[in-house]
Amino acid sequence: MRKTVNILLLVYYCLYVLAILAAALGYLFFADKDPLIMERATAGTAITSVYILYLVVTIPLSLKLFNMNVKKLSALEDADLKIKKYLNYSLLRLLVIGSSLLIGIVLFYVLNSRSMIFCAAIAAIALVFCKPTEVKMATELDLNESEN
């Protein structure tokens, strides 16, 4: 179980490092320049709308689907199978929410739009709720001390 949590923590922190890297690179390359796409242009409005829709749909949906699938996993008897499927579900949830964060940061610099940084912050906060821990994993999977 510890190995699974370590893998998830590695992915979790890598997503934040990528977000910081995207923010730093965006600042270096786009800070003093005009936006690549004007926010009020048709393309800018379309991109903003699609991203906000993506954010509003994927964050609650990924959290809900993860919760539903983990509840189904807790009924399984095989602890190894539980942990393996939990790893897959957790990775998928982290990647979906992490991609929202990264896309938001990139769009902030491409569109030079404050609303994009707020959307990225929403994704970052959602990612905080996905931080993997052994206690959380054991509780969600109903693992006894003997199964660890």
C-alpha positions in Angstrom: 0.0 0.0 0.0 2.9 2.4 0.8 4.3 1.9 -2.8 0.9 2.9 -4.3 0.7 6.0 -2.2 4.3 6.9 -3.1 3.4 6.6 -6.8 0.4 8.8 -6.4 2.3 11.4 -4.4 4.9 11.5 -7.1 2.3 12.2 -9.7 0.6 14.7 -7.4 3.7 16.7 -6.7 4.8 16.5 -10.4 1.6 18.1 -11.4 2.3 21.1 -9.1 5.9 21.3 -10.3 4.6 21.3 -13.9 2.2 24.1 -13.0 5.0 26.2 -11.5 7.2 25.5 -14.5 4.3 26.5 -16.9 3.8 29.7 -14.9 7.5 30.5 -14.9 7.9 29.8 -18.6 4.7 31.8 -19.4 6.0 34.7 -17.4 9.4 34.6 -19.2 7.9 34.4 -22.7 4.6 36.2 -22.5 4.8 38.7 -19.6 5.8 41.8 -21.6 4.1 40.9 -24.9 0.6 41.3 -26.3 -1.6 38.2 -25.9 -1.4 35.7 -28.7 -5.2 35.6 -28.9 -7.3 38.5 -27.9 -9.7 37.6 -25.2 -12.6 39.5 -26.7 -12.1 38.1 -30.1 -14.3 35.2 -31.3 -11.5 32.7 -30.9 -10.7 34.0 -27.4 -14.3 33.8 -26.3 -14.6 30.3 -27.7 -11.5 29.1 -26.1 -12.5 30.6 -22.8 -16.0 29.1 -22.9 -14.7 25.7 -23.8 -12.1 25.7 -21.0 -14.6 26.9 -18.4 -17.1 24.3 -19.5 -14.3 21.6 -19.3 -13.4 22.8 -15.8 -17.0 22.9 -14.6 -17.8 19.4 -15.9 -14.6 17.5 -15.3 -13.8 18.5 -11.7 -17.1 17.4 -10.1 -17.5 14.5 -12.5 -14.0 13.1 -11.8 -14.5 13.4 -8.0 -18.0 11.8 -8.2 -16.9 8.9 -10.5 -13.9 8.3 -8.3 -16.0 8.2 -5.2 -18.5 5.8 -6.8 -15.9 3.5 -8.1 -14.0 3.4 -4.8 -17.2 2.5 -3.0 -17.6 -0.4 -5.4 -13.9 -1.4 -4.7 -14.4 -1.5 -1.0 -16.8 -4.5 -1.5 -14.1 -6.6 -3.1 -12.3 -9.2 -1.1 -8.9 -9.2 -2.8 -6.7 -6.4 -1.3 -4.2 -6.5 -4.1 -6.9 -6.0 -6.7 -8.4 -3.2 -4.6 -5.1 -1.4 -4.5 -4.4 -1.8 -8.2 -7.7 -0.5 -9.2 -7.5 2.3 -6.7 -4.2 3.3 -8.2 -5.7 3.5 -11.7 -8.7 5.5 -10.5 -6.6 7.9 -8.5 -4.1 8.4 -11.4 -7.0 9.2 -13.7 -8.5 11.7 -11.3 -5.2 13.4 -10.7 -4.5 13.6 -14.4 -7.9 15.0 -15.3 -7.8 17.7 -12.5 -4.1 18.4 -13.1 -4.7 18.9 -16.8 -7.3 21.5 -15.9 -4.7 23.3 -13.8 -2.1 23.3 -16.5 -4.4 24.3 -19.3 -5.7 27.2 -17.1 -2.1 28.5 -16.6 -1.3 28.2 -20.2 -4.5 30.0 -21.3 -3.8 32.8 -18.7 -0.7 33.7 -20.6 -2.0 33.0 -24.1 -5.1 35.1 -23.6 -3.8 37.4 -20.9 -7.0 36.8 -19.1 -7.5 37.1 -15.3 -10.5 34.8 -15.4 -8.2 32.0 -16.6 -5.9 32.3 -13.6 -9.0 32.1 -11.3 -10.1 29.0 -13.1 -6.6 27.5 -12.7 -6.8 28.3 -9.0 -10.1 26.4 -8.8 -8.3 23.4 -10.4 -5.4 23.8 -7.9 -7.8 23.8 -5.0 -9.6 20.7 -6.4 -6.2 19.0 -6.7 -5.6 19.6 -3.0 -8.6 17.5 -2.2 -7.1 14.7 -4.2 -3.8 14.4 -2.2 -3.2 10.7 -1.6 -2.4 9.4 1.9 -2.2 6.0 3.4 -4.9 6.7 5.9 -7.3 8.1 3.3 -6.6 5.1 1.0 -7.2 2.6 3.9 -10.4 4.3 4.9 -11.8 4.5 1.4 -11.0 0.9 0.6 -12.0 -0.4 4.0 -8.6 -2.1 4.5 -8.0 -3.7 7.9 -4.6 -3.4 9.6 -3.9 -7.1 8.8 -4.3 -6.4 5.0 -1.7 -3.7 4.9 
